[in-house]
Amino acid sequence: MHGYTADKDAYLKRLRRIEGQVRGLQRMVENDEYCIDVLTQISAATKALQAVSLGLLDEHLKHCVAQAAAEGGQVAEEKLAEASAAITRLVRS
């Protein structure tokens, strides 16, 4: 079981909303909407994705990494390295 499983429905709802935002962006470009308006909507979609990713990261740390840390050893080291790499990717994006 993954750390986000308890909140899976909420995550799916957020992702569907983001999917709608992206479809809206496609329509804006198809309709030759004003550049700044499109950029504003891209920013909103990006922020929404960042919020989902931060929530998933938080769940991962609380569940998967904490469980591995309790076990200790190589498993803990691998989970910590994995979490660190995920954080690095998120910071770069």
N, C-alpha and C positions, 0 to 999 in steps of 0.2 A: 504494500500500500504506500502511495506517495503522500508527502506532506500536505499537498493541496487537495487531496481527495474529499475532505470534509466540506470544502468550499468550491467544489468542482462546478456546481450549477451557477454560482456567482461569477466564476471566471468565464464560463461559457457565455453567460449573458453579456459580460463586458466585451468579450471578443466578438460576439455577434453585433454589438453596437459599433465597435470599431470597423467591422466589415462593412456596415452600412455607411459609415463615414467615408471609407475608401471608395465605395461605389458612388457616393455623392461627389467625391473628388473627380472621378472619371467623368461624370456628367458635367461638372463645371468646366473641365478641359474641353469636352466635346462641344459645349455651348459657348466656348470662347469667353468665359467669365474673366473678370479683371484679375490680373496677376496677383495683386496683393491679397485679394479675397481667397484665391486658391492657396497661396502661401499660408494664410491665417488658418485655413482648414487643415492643411498639412501639419502645421504646428500642433493643432488640437489633437489630431490622430496620433502624432508622435508622442505627445504627453500621455495620452490614454494608454498606448502600448508600454510606455515607460512605467506607468502605474501598475499595470499587470505584471510586468517583469519584476518590479520591486516586491510586489506581493508574493510572487512565486519564489523569489530568492529568500524572502523572510520565512516562508513556510519550509523551504529546503533547509535553511539553517536550523530552525526550531525542531524539525523532525529528523531528516536524514543525517545531517551533520552531528546533531546532538546525540543521536542513537549510536553513530559510529564512534564518537568521542567516548561514550560510555563503555563501548567494547574495547577501545584502545588499539594499540598495535598498528599494523600496516593498513587495516581498513580505515582507521581514523585519519592516518596521514593521507591516504588517497582521497577521502571525502573532503578534507581541508584543502588539499591542492585543487581539487575539482571546483570547490566553492570559490577559491581565490581566482581561478581562471575565469569563472563565470562573472565575478565582480569586475575583473579587468575588462572583459568584453563589454559589459554594460557601461562602464565608465568611458570607454572609447567611442561608444555609439552616440 
